Amino acid sequence: MKNQISALIADERGNIFDVPDAEGVGRVGDIFFKLKPENLIKLPDSADLMFLPDRKAIGFRRGEFIPLKGRAVSAILPQGYTRTHLPAFKKTPKAKILPLYGYTAVVLYKNELHAAALYTDENFKWDPQHYNTPNLKKFIRRVKKDLPNNRIVAQVANCSLEWHCLTAQNLFYRRWECGVPTSPICNANCLGCISLQAAECCPSPQSRINFVPTVEEIADVGIYHLNHAKDAIISFGQGCEGEPSLQAENICAAIKKIREKTSRGQININTNAGYTAGIKKIVDAGLNSMRVSIISANPDNYQKYYRAGYKLDAVKNSIRYALDKNVHVSLNLLYMPGFNDRITEFTAWKNFLEELPAQMIQVRNLNYDPDEFFKIMPPDKNFLGAKNFLSELQKFFPDLTIGNFSHYLGN
């Protein structure tokens, strides 16, 4: 039937089929839900489909959730979309941990593919059609000529071509937010770290820098981008590095050099904010905005994910200092359906934001195997759901911007 929401399966070659006699199912925490039209959006053109090895798809047939004869299928959404349901599947005994992607339930509805997700931010600047264009290599050669022997340029060139990193590519396109990696070390050991994973885990989708850039290398890239780019942002703290505040001395000296040459654009740091002494120095050097990676406002759950050498209180102290110094603060909320939207988590978030009124929450789909995640964060059946969680946050904090990206603040 045209309006039926049908489950999808994949065969061993990766071919994807709908199952007309099984309704599509999504998962929140460890609970399966029969998906409804209000849960779905048309699958974005730039989304990818991926089958999940050694995991049988789950469908709803004759009143019960049942394993289907085929592999589970997932959507991987572009930036600007927040998933509401995970793919529903049953693992086989030989199933290994999944690679680091944000897995989303996907079904066939009205003869088109649909995902269980919300559109949560205007994504023009992050639309994949603007990246990996035929002239990218030419633009990389141009910047390497303009900034010869700069190791940051070489690093982000590799990130652009090998890992297809969007903030890396923006340096060469001379536009928007540009990543400036600075730190090969970190003070946390995140479950979902995308630049460093234990050998027995899943492979990292990016490689971390193995050097500490000089002040001159940092400043030269910063000046170049801020002077050339439209809506220019330079960001310390990229996927290919550790914690940037651990290189506070170099970053502070570079910011001084940058601002001696140009007042254009925005200087941002993406950080776990656990090293408060470093954050204070960078704020005082002239930081404009700070995006803080955070998964939970509950200290115990925070520590379970970050496995850090600091506590959540240190993060709060960093945020408080930045807000007091008029730095724009965003919280980079790593989102897993059935975790962040729990009643207990929502209460913690409400208390957190009442104490520390950050200007924005950037919701990011957490790239991690959901089964492995819920081993660490045991499921709780008392949750709001993604849509209600975000709407309740907005109701309690009407001035809070909820989106997915760092927004250009202007000059």
C-alpha positions in Angstrom: 0.0 0.0 0.0 1.3 3.5 -0.9 0.8 5.0 2.5 2.2 2.0 4.5 5.4 2.5 6.3 7.5 -0.5 5.2 10.6 -1.9 6.7 13.8 -2.1 4.7 16.4 -4.9 4.5 19.7 -5.4 2.7 21.1 -8.5 1.1 24.7 -9.7 1.4 25.7 -7.6 -1.6 24.3 -4.4 0.0 21.2 -4.3 -2.3 18.3 -2.7 -0.4 14.7 -3.9 -0.6 11.4 -3.0 1.1 9.4 -5.6 3.0 5.7 -4.8 2.1 4.2 -7.1 4.7 6.3 -5.7 7.6 5.9 -2.2 9.0 8.9 0.0 9.7 10.3 0.1 13.2 12.6 2.5 15.0 14.4 2.3 18.4 14.7 4.7 21.3 17.1 3.5 24.0 16.3 -0.3 23.9 12.6 0.0 23.1 11.2 -0.7 19.6 8.5 1.6 18.2 6.3 1.2 15.1 7.1 4.3 13.2 4.3 6.8 12.4 4.1 9.5 9.6 4.8 12.2 12.2 8.1 10.6 13.0 9.3 10.8 9.5 10.9 13.3 7.0 11.8 12.6 3.4 15.3 11.3 3.3 17.6 14.2 2.4 19.3 14.0 -1.0 22.7 14.1 0.6 22.1 11.4 3.1 23.8 8.0 2.8 22.4 4.5 3.2 24.3 1.8 5.0 23.6 -1.8 5.9 24.5 -3.0 9.3 26.6 -6.2 9.2 25.5 -9.2 11.4 22.4 -7.4 12.5 18.9 -8.6 11.4 16.4 -5.9 10.6 13.3 -5.7 12.9 9.8 -5.2 11.4 6.3 -5.1 12.8 4.1 -7.9 11.6 0.7 -9.2 12.9 1.0 -7.3 16.1 4.6 -8.1 17.1 8.2 -7.0 16.5 10.0 -9.8 14.6 13.5 -10.3 13.0 13.3 -10.2 9.2 15.3 -12.2 6.7 17.8 -9.5 5.8 20.3 -7.1 7.3 19.3 -3.9 9.0 19.6 -0.7 7.0 20.5 2.7 8.4 20.5 6.3 7.1 23.5 8.5 7.8 22.2 12.1 7.8 23.9 15.3 6.7 24.5 18.2 9.0 21.3 20.1 10.0 19.2 17.0 10.9 18.7 15.4 14.3 17.7 11.7 14.4 14.8 10.8 16.6 15.0 7.0 16.3 17.8 4.5 15.9 17.6 1.6 13.5 15.8 -1.5 15.0 17.9 -4.6 14.7 18.8 -7.9 16.5 22.5 -8.7 16.7 23.9 -12.1 15.7 26.5 -13.7 18.0 29.4 -12.8 15.7 28.5 -9.1 15.4 31.3 -6.7 16.0 31.2 -3.1 17.1 29.9 -0.7 14.4 32.1 2.0 12.8 31.7 5.6 14.2 28.6 6.9 12.4 25.3 8.4 13.5 22.8 5.5 12.7 19.2 6.6 12.0 16.1 4.6 11.3 15.0 4.6 7.6 11.9 3.2 6.0 9.8 3.3 2.8 6.8 5.6 2.9 4.7 6.8 0.0 7.1 5.0 -2.3 10.0 7.2 -1.1 12.7 6.7 1.5 12.1 8.5 4.8 14.2 8.9 7.9 13.1 9.2 11.5 14.6 12.7 12.1 14.0 16.4 12.5 15.3 19.3 10.4 16.9 21.4 13.1 19.1 24.0 11.3 19.5 25.7 8.0 22.3 23.7 6.4 23.2 25.7 3.2 26.8 26.2 4.3 27.1 22.5 5.2 25.3 21.0 2.2 27.6 18.4 0.7 27.0 19.8 -2.8 29.3 22.8 -1.9 32.2 20.5 -1.1 34.5 18.0 -2.8 34.1 20.0 -6.1 36.3 19.4 -9.1 38.3 22.6 -8.4 39.2 21.7 -4.8 42.7 20.4 -5.7 43.4 23.6 -7.6 42.4 25.7 -4.6 44.6 23.6 -2.3 47.6 24.2 -4.6 46.8 28.0 -4.4 46.9 28.1 -0.6 50.0 25.9 -0.4 51.7 28.5 -2.7 50.4 31.4 -0.6 51.5 29.7 2.7 54.4 27.5 1.8 55.8 25.0 4.3 52.9 25.5 6.7 52.2 22.2 8.4 48.6 23.2 9.3 47.9 23.8 5.6 49.4 20.3 4.8 47.3 18.7 7.5 44.0 20.2 6.5 44.8 19.5 2.8 45.1 15.9 3.7 41.9 16.1 5.8 40.1 17.6 2.8 41.1 15.0 0.3 41.3 11.9 2.4 38.6 12.5 5.1 36.5 15.0 3.2 36.4 17.3 6.2 34.2 20.3 5.5 35.9 22.8 7.9 39.2 21.8 6.4 38.0 22.4 2.9 36.7 25.9 3.8 40.2 27.2 4.1 40.8 26.4 0.5 37.4 27.6 -0.7 38.0 30.8 1.2 34.7 30.9 3.0 32.8 30.3 6.3 34.2 28.2 9.2 37.8 27.0 8.8 39.5 24.4 11.1 42.9 25.2 12.6 44.1 22.1 14.4 46.7 22.8 17.1 46.9 19.9 19.6 48.0 16.3 19.3 47.1 15.5 22.9 43.9 15.4 24.9 42.8 15.4 28.5 39.8 13.1 27.8 39.3 9.6 26.4 35.9 9.8 24.8 34.0 6.7 23.8 33.2 8.3 20.5 36.5 10.1 19.8 36.8 10.4 16.0 40.6 10.9 15.9 41.9 8.3 18.4 40.5 4.8 19.2 42.0 1.8 20.8 43.0 -0.9 18.3 40.4 -3.3 19.6 37.7 -0.8 19.0 36.3 0.6 15.8 38.7 2.5 13.5 38.8 6.3 13.8 37.4 8.1 10.8 40.2 10.7 10.9 43.9 10.8 11.8 45.1 13.1 14.6 47.9 15.6 14.0 51.3 14.4 15.3 52.9 17.8 15.8 52.4 21.0 17.7 52.1 24.0 15.2 54.2 27.0 15.9 52.7 30.4 16.8 53.6 31.6 13.3 51.9 28.7 11.6 48.7 29.2 13.5 48.7 33.0 13.0 49.5 32.8 9.3 46.5 30.5 8.7 44.3 32.6 10.9 45.2 35.9 9.2 44.9 34.3 5.7 41.4 33.0 6.3 40.0 35.9 8.2 41.2 38.3 5.5 40.0 36.2 2.5 36.8 34.4 3.6 33.2 35.4 3.6 31.6 35.1 7.0 35.0 34.0 8.2 35.4 31.9 11.4 38.6 30.2 12.4 38.1 27.3 14.8 40.6 25.6 17.1 39.5 22.1 18.1 38.9 19.9 15.1 38.2 16.3 14.5 41.8 15.7 13.7 43.2 16.8 17.0 42.9 16.5 20.8 42.0 19.3 23.2 43.1 22.7 21.9 43.2 24.5 25.2 46.2 22.3 26.1 48.1 24.5 23.6 46.9 27.7 25.2 50.2 29.5 25.2 50.6 29.1 21.4 47.0 29.9 20.7 47.1 33.1 22.8 50.2 34.3 21.1 48.7 33.5 17.7 45.5 35.4 18.5 47.6 38.4 19.4 49.4 38.3 16.1 46.1 37.7 14.2 44.4 40.7 15.8 47.5 42.9 15.1 46.9 42.2 11.4 43.1 42.0 11.1 39.9 42.7 13.0 37.8 40.7 10.6 35.9 37.6 11.4 35.4 35.4 14.4 37.8 33.4 16.5 36.2 30.2 17.9 37.3 27.3 20.0 35.7 23.8 20.0 36.7 22.4 23.3 35.8 20.1 26.2 36.5 23.1 28.4 38.0 20.8 31.1 41.3 22.7 31.3 40.0 25.9 32.9 43.3 27.6 33.2 43.9 27.3 29.5 40.4 28.4 28.6 40.8 31.5 30.7 44.0 32.5 28.9 42.4 32.0 25.5 39.3 34.0 26.5 41.4 36.8 27.7 43.5 36.8 24.5 40.4 37.8 22.5 38.2 34.7 21.9 34.8 35.5 20.3 33.0 32.2 20.7 33.3 28.9 22.4 31.6 25.6 21.6 31.7 23.1 24.4 31.4 19.4 23.8 29.0 17.9 26.3 26.8 14.8 26.5 25.3 15.1 29.9 24.8 17.7 32.7 24.9 14.8 35.1 28.4 14.5 36.5 28.4 10.7 36.7 27.1 10.2 33.2 29.4 12.9 31.9 32.4 11.0 33.3 31.3 7.7 31.9 31.5 9.1 28.4 34.5 11.4 28.5 36.6 9.3 30.9 38.5 12.5 31.5 41.2 13.7 33.8 39.0 16.6 35.0 35.4 16.8 36.3 32.2 18.4 35.0 32.7 21.2 37.6 35.8 22.3 35.7 33.8 22.6 32.5 31.2 24.7 34.3 33.9 27.0 35.6 35.2 27.5 32.1 31.8 28.3 30.7 31.0 30.7 33.6 34.3 32.6 32.9 33.6 32.8 29.2 30.0 34.0 29.7 31.3 36.6 32.2 33.7 37.9 29.6 30.9 38.1 26.9 32.1 35.2 24.9 29.3 33.5 22.9 28.9 30.0 24.3 27.4 27.1 22.5 26.9 23.6 23.9 27.7 20.8 21.5 25.2 18.3 22.7 26.1 14.8 21.6 22.7 13.2 21.0 21.7 9.6 21.4 17.9 8.9 21.3 16.8 7.5 24.7 19.6 9.0 26.6 19.8 12.8 26.5 16.0 13.0 26.5 15.5 11.0 29.7 13.5 12.8 32.4 16.5 12.7 34.7 18.8 14.1 32.0 16.3 16.9 31.1 16.1 17.9 34.7 19.9 18.1 34.9 20.0 20.2 31.7 17.4 22.6 33.0 19.4 23.2 36.2 22.6 23.5 34.1 21.2 26.2 31.8 19.6 28.1 34.7 23.0 28.3 36.3 24.9 28.9 33.0 22.8 30.6 30.3 24.6 29.5 27.2 23.3 31.2 24.1 23.0 28.1 21.9 22.7 24.3 21.9 24.2 22.6 18.8 22.6 19.1 18.7 24.9 16.6 17.1 24.0 12.9 16.3 26.5 10.9 18.4 28.6 8.7 16.2 28.7 5.5 18.2 27.4 2.0 18.2 24.1 2.2 20.2 24.4 -1.2 21.8 27.9 -0.4 23.0 26.7 3.0 24.2 23.8 1.6 26.3 26.2 -0.9 27.9 27.9 2.1 29.4 24.7 4.1 29.9 22.1 1.5 30.8 18.7 2.2 29.2 16.0 4.1 31.1 12.4 3.8 29.9 11.4 7.3 31.2 12.3 9.6 28.3 10.6 12.5 26.4 11.6 11.7 22.8 13.8 14.0 20.8 11.0 16.3 19.6 9.6 16.8 23.1 13.0 17.2 24.6 14.0 20.0 22.2 10.6 21.7 22.5 10.6 21.6 26.3 14.1 23.1 26.3 12.9 25.9 24.1 9.8 26.5 26.3 11.9 26.9 29.4 14.7 28.9 27.7 13.0 31.0 24.9 16.2 32.9 24.2 18.2 29.7 23.6 19.1 29.1 20.0 18.7 25.4 19.1 20.5 24.3 16.0 23.4 22.2 14.7 26.3 24.5 13.6 28.4 27.4 14.9 26.7 30.5 13.5 28.6 33.5 12.2 28.2 36.3 14.8 29.2 39.1 12.5 31.6 42.0 13.4 
